[in-house]
Amino acid sequence: MITMMIGIVIGAITILIILTVTGRMNYATELESQLSAVVENILCNVKIKQLYNVADNQEFTADVTEQIAKELDAQTGIVMRIMGADKEKGLFSVGVDRTFMHPNGKTGTVKCSRTVLADKLQIVEIQKYYVQFYKDADNSECYKKYCVTEGDTISAPAVPEYKDREFAGWQDDKGYEADFSQPVEQNRNYYAVWK
């Protein structure tokens, strides 16, 4: 009986330790991934896109700090430490401490810091193209239409059906057999070939 009670107590302690360690790792990972993305996105908006004019370093620091606080999704306390800010260079360095409750009721803290230089960030415009499939070159009615990111490949759609005809494949505007292994780099039209 005593052995069983000791086993239960040891098991409960082990489970609490595992939950505590796992919870701390989860909070730390979440904070690190969020902080990087949030700071880069905010600096991109403030410095690169220049959606509005920032008067001085204090306004720059206040704006970035306010936006970071809004963007970090946390149910628990967050303390930010501004370690450096330079409006002209687009430099911002921040440390964040996040407190949370362990399963055992004690308070835990994870810390993360991130420094971003806006000049190293780039705005990448993603180009999209339309790939359209027609049952017949003479038919203006589109069978399938896809919006594809530049550089992606696309698979052929489901085989269309045509009364009393057998599907033989797809061809492009110039009459060449469709090669779906090639990346999409422009708008494309494909037409069904029938036997």
Helices and strands as residue ranges (DSSP letters): H 2-43, I 44-48, H 57-71, E 78-86, E 91-101, E 107-117, G 118-120, E 128-134, E 142-149, E 167-172, E 188-194
